[in-house]
């Protein structure tokens, strides 16, 4: 599991900081998708990072 996903889950960082990490290449949207699929991240958190993120069915 990516550090940023864990940090967001434990609320050590804000979605804005994770967004910066994605922009810098330290975390990928794939990492975030994995966290969402494992129910570690919420749809709201992901939409703050990437507004176009849609809920999976």
N, C-alpha and C positions, 0 to 999 in steps of 0.2 A: 504494500500500500504506500502510495506517495505521501511524503511528509506533509504537504500542503493540505491534502484531503484529511489526514488525521488532525492537523492543527485546526482546520475549520470545524471538524466534528466536535472537538473538545473546546471550541470557542477561544482558542489561543490567538487566533487572527480573525480579521474581518473579511468578508467577501471581496472588498476592495483590494486588500493586500494580495489575495489569491488571484484576482484579476491581473494585477501587476506581475505576479509570478508566471502566469500563463503568457503574458506579453513578452516576458524575458526568456521564455522557453524552459523555465524551471519546473513547470507543471503543464500537463497537456489536458485538453478537453477529454481525451480518452480516459485519463486518470480520474477526472471528475465524474465522467459517466459511470465508471466502475464504482466509485463511491456512492453514486445515486442508486445504482442497481443493487448495491449491498445495503441500502437504506441508511447510510451514514450521513448523506447530505439530503437536504430538502430541495424541492423544486424551486422554492423561493430563493434559496441561496444561489442555485445555479442560474436563475434568471437575473440576479443581481450581477453576476459575473459575465453572463452572455445573454442579453435580453431575448435573443431569438430562440433560446432553448425551449423545447416543447416537451410536455409530459409524455412518457412512453405508455403505451397501452398494454 
